[in-house]
Every structure is written in C-alpha cells, then in structure tokens.
C-alpha cells in the first residue's frame, strides 16, 4: 500500500465493531484507521488520499451527528457512512440531509458495508477530481490581467466583441486581442468551453 491508496476511517466506541470492520476493510485492500471517540478522530491528521468515514451514531461525549456537524463547519468534507444499533427514521433522515453517503442499521451484512464503502470512495474520488479541476481553472484565471478578466466576464455573458468594445470604451480590435489572450491563458479554443469554465469557478455568481 502507498499514501495514494484509499483510507477508511472507523469511529465507534464498541471495540468489537472496530475490530471486525478493520479486518473486513483490510481484506478489501484498503488502509484503515480506527478510533474509539469522535474527539480522537478530530485530533488525527486528515488524509490527502481518497477516503470515507464509517461513523457510529450514538457515542459518549460527542455523537456521530455532532461530529458530522463539526466536520461540515470546519470545511473537511468526506463521505460518511453512518452505522447505528438504535437506528430510527428521523436520525437517518437527519444524517442524510446533512450530507451522509449512507445509513446502515446494525447488524448489517458484510456486503452492505462493502458496497457502501465502494460507493463512498468513488464519490470522494469524483469530488477530489472536481475540486482539483476548479483549483486549476482558478489558477489560470488568476493569470489574467484586470482588462482580460473584464473581457472574460463579458464574453461568457454572451456579449459580442463590438458590444464589449462599447462597454469598455476600446476598439473592437483591442477586444479581439484580449479575448485571444483569455483563450490562450485559459487553455481553450471555444467559447462554449470558456462558459463551462466560468460556471465551474463561480464567475457568474461573482458577477450577480
């Protein structure tokens, strides 16, 4: 195993549950870290690899739902699979509304948790890929000059070169030069692609 391999976190105050899940997860070829309290998990070093959290709902001092809330507040987002021996519909609904990946009642079948883990890891990989893409696009956009940024914003809003020229009080030829540089720095050749990039980095929200 290496640092890029998925890691599964297990937080449960029941030692037998932690031990059983650790054996099962290792048999899948994943790395696993177990914790007996939510506080111990919060004090651990977060992984930069794809991951998910298997979290017991009811624990002393800090419940699973409280830990989920703290993670959300801190901006540390990872798929959470809740497990509970006292599952109720209201608790499950609350957990899922708050962004949980799955909610399983104990005792659950091995296949159930295995399927839930695979789905959570896939979800986390997709999320990390999306965030990496957004970061890369924002880095490209940061290379634009103030005037190029204006042209970028107006171009993706649907304005033609001559309309942009009037709004910025420059020649249409100047707009074409800036637009060409925008395309070059954003590494695209089509307006449609540029619009999608603007959506991903929140340019339209910023301009509302």
C-alpha positions, 0 to 999 in steps of 0.5 A: 500500500502507498499514501495514494491508496484509499483510507477508511476511517472507523469511529465507534466506541464498541471495540468489537465493531472496530475490530471486525470492520478493520479486518473486513476493510483490510481484506478489501485492500484498503488502509484503515484507521480506527478510533474509539471517540469522535474527539480522537478522530478530530485530533488525527491528521486528515488524509490527502488520499481518497477516503470515507468515514464509517461513523457510529451514531450514538457515542459518549461525549460527542455523537456521530451527528455532532461530529458530522456537524463539526466536520461540515463547519470546519470545511473537511468534507468526506463521505460518511457512512453512518452505522447505528444499533438504535437506528430510527427514521428521523436520525437517518433522515437527519444524517442524510440531509446533512450530507451522509453517503449512507445509513446502515442499521446494525447488524448489517451484512458484510456486503452492505458495508462493502458496497457502501464503502465502494460507493463512498470512495468513488464519490470522494474520488469524483469530488477530489477530481472536481475540486482539483479541476476548479483549483486549476481553472482558478489558477489560470484565471488568476493569470489574467490581467484586470482588462482580460478578466473584464473581457472574460466576464463579458464574453461568457455573458454572451456579449459580442466583441463590438458590444464589449468594445462599447462597454469598455470604451476600446476598439473592437480590435483591442477586444479581439486581442484580449479575448485571444489572450483569455483563450490562450491563458485559459487553455481553450479554443471555444467559447462554449468551453470558456462558459463551462469554465466560468460556471465551474469557478463561480464567475457568474455568481461573482458577477450577480 
